[in-house]
Amino acid sequence: MMTNQETVQERYRRWWEGKYCKLRQNPDGKFKYVQTVEWIGPPSGFYGSVYLHYLDGTMDRVIAFGVFRPRKSDVIVEGEK
């Protein structure tokens, strides 16, 4: 058993938590500060959903297109290409 592998929740947090983000499906939207990233799905991470909770109290669901779970490219992070 490997103990140093990051979980799916940790990976999504590393990608988006504490950063200014907007959804790729809404490219004209404005960047918002992501306070918390919530993974909804089994621990295996094979499929599931991600919710971005913003500092202003709103949230967005990251929708996966054609795959079983959201990809890093489904969210635009301010300052990253």
Secondary structure, 3 states (H helix, E strand, C coil): CCCCCCCHHHHHHHHHCCCEEEECCCCCCCCEEEEEEEEECCCCCCCCEEEEEECCCCEEEECCCCCCCCCHHHEEECCCC
